[in-house]
């Protein structure tokens, strides 16, 4: 009996020691599952309109997955991809009104709410990939984030889509003169101004409508990134691709600010840390995807023309009126952002 009692005491003491060790681990970080138990349960809806295999979409899907895993399933981001919940035209208002908590949409479409976001559509502002990353992670990006928050949306991530080009059915666009008489699908106000400056007629439509419009000759061409052109099979409905890197398109992962401000600080910190890592990954993919998708379109039969560096000045001069329109729309902040970029 005494032997049994002694064994019981030893077992009890061992259990207490293990329990204390577990508690200590929890205080110093412990396992991810233990940490996850500390997060308040919340479900966050996130919508986007890009094809699911686009590199921005892949990054966003991984962002949601990682947050769920690191929170032990307590912070559940429900993703609605490829326009299942909202079109790109309806996305921003839904975020601002709280109809959806999070959404991914282009800086071009956000420019109708925050005109300074049109900076990414001002032709030939960013001449390389690294310049964009430096800008959005510095004072330039802070000013844009502040302008968005004033409207009720917090920017969690600048997701690099890549450079924007022109595709069409009529002829190779070797100079701005070649645009005359064409109807070109536009993605927003400033791209429409550029299309007009080059002598063509802009036709605004969402990404999902373009293939049919090109197939039916409703438009002669379209402006988009080569990644989306490839995924939306532009090679089946257009012949010519002109690469002139006229604009660098950003997509924003934005969240309703009132909703976000009510989340626990720990949840906010997790979301922001994962967003920062995801933003870096997406930026690394953009240059690679641009090059690979342009090559793939050429291999699939498109006639690809890369505007020589020495000819770009003609394109830049013809696009000059677009800068004036941007400053008129975006005011003092717009001019300030242009000055910051021009000094680089």
C-alpha positions as CSV (number, residue, x, y, z in Angstrom):
1,X,0.0,0.0,0.0
2,X,2.8,2.4,0.9
3,X,4.6,1.5,-2.3
4,X,1.4,2.2,-4.3
5,X,0.9,5.6,-2.6
6,X,4.6,6.6,-3.3
7,X,4.1,5.8,-7.0
8,X,0.9,7.9,-7.0
9,X,2.7,10.9,-5.5
10,X,5.6,10.6,-8.0
11,X,3.1,10.5,-10.9
12,X,1.1,13.4,-9.6
13,X,4.3,15.5,-9.1
14,X,5.4,14.7,-12.7
15,X,2.0,15.8,-14.0
16,X,2.3,19.1,-12.2
17,X,5.8,19.7,-13.5
18,X,4.7,19.0,-17.1
19,X,1.7,21.3,-16.7
20,X,3.9,24.1,-15.4
21,X,6.3,23.7,-18.3
22,X,3.4,23.9,-20.7
23,X,2.2,27.2,-19.1
24,X,5.7,28.6,-19.3
25,X,6.0,27.7,-22.9
26,X,2.7,29.6,-23.5
27,X,4.1,32.7,-21.9
28,X,7.3,32.7,-24.1
29,X,5.6,31.9,-27.4
30,X,5.0,28.2,-27.1
31,X,3.5,26.3,-30.1
32,X,1.4,27.9,-32.8
33,X,-1.6,25.9,-31.7
34,X,-1.3,27.2,-28.1
35,X,-0.9,30.7,-29.5
36,X,-3.9,30.2,-31.7
37,X,-6.2,29.5,-28.8
38,X,-5.5,33.1,-27.6
39,X,-7.2,34.7,-30.7
40,X,-10.8,35.8,-30.5
41,X,-13.0,34.0,-33.0
42,X,-13.9,36.1,-36.1
43,X,-14.9,35.5,-39.7
44,X,-13.7,37.9,-42.3
45,X,-15.1,37.9,-45.8
46,X,-12.5,38.7,-48.5
47,X,-13.5,39.1,-52.2
48,X,-11.4,39.5,-55.3
49,X,-12.1,39.5,-59.1
50,X,-8.8,38.2,-60.6
51,X,-8.4,34.7,-62.1
52,X,-7.4,32.3,-59.3
53,X,-4.1,31.4,-60.9
54,X,-2.9,35.0,-61.2
55,X,0.1,35.6,-58.9
56,X,-1.7,38.3,-56.9
57,X,-4.6,35.8,-56.3
58,X,-2.2,33.1,-55.3
59,X,-0.7,35.4,-52.8
60,X,-4.0,36.4,-51.4
61,X,-5.2,32.8,-51.0
62,X,-2.0,32.0,-49.1
63,X,-2.4,35.1,-46.9
64,X,-5.9,33.8,-45.8
65,X,-4.6,30.3,-45.3
66,X,-1.6,31.4,-43.2
67,X,-3.7,33.6,-40.9
68,X,-6.1,30.8,-40.3
69,X,-3.3,28.4,-39.5
70,X,-1.4,30.8,-37.2
71,X,-4.6,31.7,-35.3
72,X,-5.5,28.1,-34.7
73,X,-8.5,28.5,-37.0
74,X,-9.9,31.3,-34.9
75,X,-9.3,34.1,-37.4
76,X,-11.1,32.7,-40.4
77,X,-10.8,34.6,-43.7
78,X,-13.4,33.3,-46.1
79,X,-12.2,34.0,-49.6
80,X,-14.6,34.6,-52.5
81,X,-12.4,34.5,-55.7
82,X,-12.8,35.4,-59.3
83,X,-15.8,37.7,-59.0
84,X,-18.0,35.1,-57.1
85,X,-19.2,37.7,-54.6
86,X,-18.4,41.1,-56.1
87,X,-17.4,42.5,-59.5
88,X,-14.4,44.9,-59.6
89,X,-16.9,47.8,-60.3
90,X,-18.8,47.1,-57.0
91,X,-15.9,46.1,-54.8
92,X,-14.9,49.5,-53.3
93,X,-18.3,50.7,-52.3
94,X,-19.0,47.3,-50.6
95,X,-15.7,47.6,-48.6
96,X,-16.5,51.2,-47.6
97,X,-20.1,50.4,-46.6
98,X,-19.2,47.2,-44.7
99,X,-21.0,45.0,-47.2
100,X,-17.8,42.9,-47.2
101,X,-14.9,43.3,-44.7
102,X,-11.9,42.9,-47.0
103,X,-11.4,43.1,-50.8
104,X,-8.8,43.3,-53.4
105,X,-9.1,45.8,-56.2
106,X,-7.0,47.9,-58.5
107,X,-5.5,51.2,-57.7
108,X,-7.1,52.4,-60.9
109,X,-10.6,51.8,-59.6
110,X,-9.8,53.2,-56.2
111,X,-8.8,56.4,-57.9
112,X,-12.5,57.3,-58.3
113,X,-12.7,57.4,-54.5
114,X,-9.2,58.6,-53.7
115,X,-7.9,60.5,-56.8
116,X,-4.3,60.3,-55.7
117,X,-4.4,56.6,-56.3
118,X,-4.3,57.4,-59.9
119,X,-0.6,58.0,-59.6
120,X,0.0,54.4,-60.8
121,X,-1.8,55.2,-64.0
122,X,0.2,58.3,-64.8
123,X,2.1,57.2,-67.9
124,X,5.8,56.3,-67.5
125,X,6.1,57.3,-63.8
126,X,7.8,54.1,-62.7
127,X,10.6,52.8,-64.9
128,X,11.5,49.7,-62.9
129,X,10.1,47.2,-60.5
130,X,12.3,48.0,-57.5
131,X,11.3,51.7,-57.7
132,X,7.7,50.8,-57.0
133,X,8.6,48.8,-53.9
134,X,10.7,51.6,-52.5
135,X,7.9,54.1,-53.1
136,X,5.0,52.2,-51.5
137,X,7.1,51.2,-48.5
138,X,8.1,54.8,-47.8
139,X,6.6,58.2,-47.3
140,X,4.9,58.0,-50.8
141,X,3.0,54.9,-49.6
142,X,2.2,56.4,-46.2
143,X,0.5,59.4,-47.9
144,X,-1.7,57.1,-50.0
145,X,-2.6,54.9,-47.0
146,X,-3.6,58.1,-45.1
147,X,-5.8,59.3,-47.9
148,X,-7.5,55.9,-48.0
149,X,-8.1,55.8,-44.3
150,X,-9.8,59.2,-44.5
151,X,-12.4,57.6,-46.8
152,X,-12.9,54.6,-44.5
153,X,-10.6,51.9,-45.9
154,X,-7.3,50.7,-44.5
155,X,-4.7,49.5,-46.9
156,X,-3.2,46.2,-45.7
157,X,-1.1,45.5,-48.8
158,X,0.1,46.9,-52.1
159,X,0.0,43.9,-54.4
160,X,2.1,44.4,-57.5
161,X,0.1,43.3,-60.6
162,X,2.9,44.4,-63.0
163,X,3.2,46.6,-66.1
164,X,0.3,47.3,-68.4
165,X,0.5,46.9,-72.2
166,X,-1.7,47.1,-75.3
167,X,-3.2,44.3,-77.4
168,X,-5.3,44.8,-80.6
169,X,-6.6,43.1,-83.7
170,X,-5.9,45.8,-86.4
171,X,-2.2,46.5,-86.6
172,X,1.1,46.7,-84.6
173,X,1.3,49.8,-82.5
174,X,4.8,51.1,-83.2
175,X,4.0,54.8,-82.4
176,X,1.2,56.8,-80.8
177,X,0.0,57.6,-84.4
178,X,-0.9,54.0,-84.9
179,X,-3.7,54.3,-82.3
180,X,-5.9,56.6,-84.4
181,X,-9.3,55.2,-85.2
182,X,-9.1,52.3,-82.8
183,X,-11.6,51.4,-80.0
184,X,-9.6,50.3,-77.0
185,X,-10.9,48.7,-73.8
186,X,-9.9,50.9,-70.8
187,X,-9.5,50.0,-67.2
188,X,-10.2,53.5,-65.7
189,X,-10.2,57.3,-66.0
190,X,-6.5,58.0,-66.6
191,X,-6.0,55.1,-68.9
192,X,-8.9,56.5,-70.9
193,X,-7.2,59.8,-71.0
194,X,-4.1,58.2,-72.4
195,X,-6.0,56.2,-75.0
196,X,-7.5,59.5,-76.2
197,X,-4.2,61.3,-76.1
198,X,-2.9,58.6,-78.5
199,X,-5.9,59.2,-80.8
200,X,-8.0,56.1,-80.0
201,X,-11.5,55.9,-78.4
202,X,-11.6,54.3,-74.9
203,X,-14.4,51.9,-73.9
204,X,-14.6,51.1,-70.2
205,X,-15.4,47.5,-69.2
206,X,-14.6,45.0,-66.5
207,X,-11.9,42.3,-67.1
208,X,-14.5,39.5,-67.4
209,X,-16.2,41.2,-70.4
210,X,-13.1,41.8,-72.6
211,X,-12.8,38.4,-74.3
212,X,-16.3,38.5,-75.7
213,X,-16.0,42.2,-76.7
214,X,-12.8,41.4,-78.6
215,X,-14.3,38.3,-80.2
216,X,-17.4,40.3,-81.4
217,X,-15.3,43.3,-82.5
218,X,-17.1,45.5,-80.0
219,X,-13.6,46.8,-79.3
220,X,-10.5,46.6,-81.5
221,X,-8.1,46.2,-78.6
222,X,-7.5,46.3,-74.9
223,X,-5.1,47.5,-72.2
224,X,-4.1,45.0,-69.5
225,X,-1.1,43.2,-68.0
226,X,0.3,40.3,-70.0
227,X,-0.4,38.0,-67.0
228,X,-4.2,38.6,-67.3
229,X,-4.0,38.6,-71.1
230,X,-2.6,35.1,-71.0
231,X,-5.1,33.8,-68.4
232,X,-8.0,35.3,-70.3
233,X,-6.7,33.9,-73.6
234,X,-6.2,37.1,-75.5
235,X,-4.2,35.2,-78.0
236,X,-7.5,33.7,-79.3
237,X,-9.1,37.0,-80.0
238,X,-6.2,39.5,-80.6
239,X,-3.2,39.4,-82.9
240,X,-0.8,42.2,-81.9
241,X,0.8,42.9,-78.5
242,X,2.7,46.1,-77.9
243,X,5.0,46.3,-74.8
244,X,5.8,49.8,-73.7
245,X,5.4,49.5,-69.9
246,X,3.3,52.7,-69.8
247,X,1.9,52.1,-66.3
248,X,2.5,49.9,-63.3
249,X,-0.7,48.6,-61.9
250,X,-1.2,48.0,-58.2
251,X,-3.9,46.0,-56.5
252,X,-4.8,47.0,-52.9
253,X,-5.9,44.6,-50.2
254,X,-8.1,46.9,-48.2
255,X,-10.3,46.4,-45.2
256,X,-13.2,48.4,-43.8
257,X,-11.5,50.7,-41.2
258,X,-14.4,50.7,-38.7
259,X,-14.4,46.9,-38.7
260,X,-10.6,46.7,-38.5
261,X,-10.3,49.1,-35.6
262,X,-12.6,46.9,-33.5
263,X,-10.5,43.8,-33.9
264,X,-8.2,42.8,-31.0
265,X,-4.7,44.2,-31.2
266,X,-3.2,40.7,-31.4
267,X,-5.4,39.9,-34.4
268,X,-4.4,43.2,-36.1
269,X,-0.7,42.4,-35.6
270,X,-1.1,38.9,-37.1
271,X,-2.9,40.3,-40.1
272,X,-0.4,43.0,-40.7
273,X,2.6,40.7,-40.3
274,X,1.3,38.2,-42.8
275,X,0.2,41.0,-45.2
276,X,3.8,42.4,-45.2
277,X,5.3,39.0,-46.0
278,X,2.7,38.4,-48.7
279,X,3.3,41.8,-50.3
280,X,7.0,41.0,-50.6
281,X,6.3,37.6,-52.2
282,X,3.9,39.1,-54.7
283,X,6.3,41.8,-55.7
284,X,9.0,39.2,-56.3
285,X,6.6,37.4,-58.7
286,X,5.5,40.4,-60.7
287,X,8.7,40.8,-62.8
288,X,9.0,37.1,-63.4
289,X,5.4,36.7,-64.4
290,X,5.5,39.7,-66.8
291,X,8.4,38.2,-68.7
292,X,7.1,34.7,-68.8
293,X,3.5,35.6,-69.8
294,X,4.7,37.9,-72.6
295,X,6.9,35.1,-73.9
296,X,4.0,32.6,-73.7
297,X,1.7,34.9,-75.6
298,X,4.3,35.2,-78.4
299,X,4.7,31.4,-78.4
300,X,0.9,31.1,-78.8
301,X,1.0,33.2,-81.9
302,X,0.7,36.9,-81.0
303,X,2.9,39.3,-82.9
304,X,4.9,41.0,-80.1
305,X,6.5,44.4,-80.5
306,X,8.7,45.9,-77.7
307,X,9.0,49.6,-78.0
308,X,12.8,50.4,-78.2
309,X,14.1,52.6,-75.4
310,X,15.2,55.3,-77.9
311,X,11.6,55.6,-79.2
312,X,9.9,56.0,-75.8
313,X,10.4,59.7,-75.7
314,X,7.8,60.1,-78.5
315,X,5.3,58.0,-76.4
316,X,6.0,60.0,-73.2
317,X,5.5,63.4,-75.0
318,X,2.2,62.3,-76.5
319,X,1.1,61.2,-73.0
320,X,1.9,64.5,-71.3
321,X,-1.7,65.7,-71.1
322,X,-2.5,62.8,-68.8
323,X,-0.2,64.2,-66.1
324,X,-2.2,67.5,-66.1
325,X,-5.5,65.6,-65.8
326,X,-4.1,63.7,-62.8
327,X,-2.9,66.8,-61.0
328,X,-6.3,68.5,-61.7
329,X,-8.1,65.5,-60.2
330,X,-5.7,64.7,-57.3
331,X,-4.8,68.3,-56.3
332,X,-2.0,69.1,-54.0
333,X,-1.4,65.6,-52.9
334,X,-1.2,64.4,-56.5
335,X,1.4,67.0,-57.3
336,X,3.3,66.1,-54.2
337,X,3.4,62.4,-55.1
338,X,4.6,63.2,-58.7
339,X,7.3,65.4,-57.3
340,X,8.4,62.6,-54.9
341,X,8.6,60.1,-57.8
342,X,10.3,62.5,-60.2
343,X,13.1,63.2,-57.7
344,X,14.1,59.5,-57.7
